Amino acid sequence: MNVRRLSQSERRRLIIQRGAFMSAPSRRPEIRRRRTRKEKIKKLQKRLAAAGSGSDRTRIESKLDRLGRTSPGQPLAKA
């Protein structure tokens, strides 16, 4: 079995070809989107915990459900 190590330039070219590489200008908006999304989720979860009436709870739960559709893993609102 012939296994050789890739040089740094070959490794970089392979990463770029696979589309896993993001330059700093394109990475910044992605980081900002993720941060604001996390902040929005935390804010909605706090509002859900403090919500008194059933209509408020269902409205906030639907918003969290909508945000949860795009995030895999744990549900954002407890069932």
Secondary structure, DSSP 4 states (H G I P E B T S, - for coil): ----PPPHHHHHHHHHHHT----HHHHHHHHHHHHHHHHHHHHHHHHHHH--SHHHHHHHHHHHHHHHTTS-SS-SS--
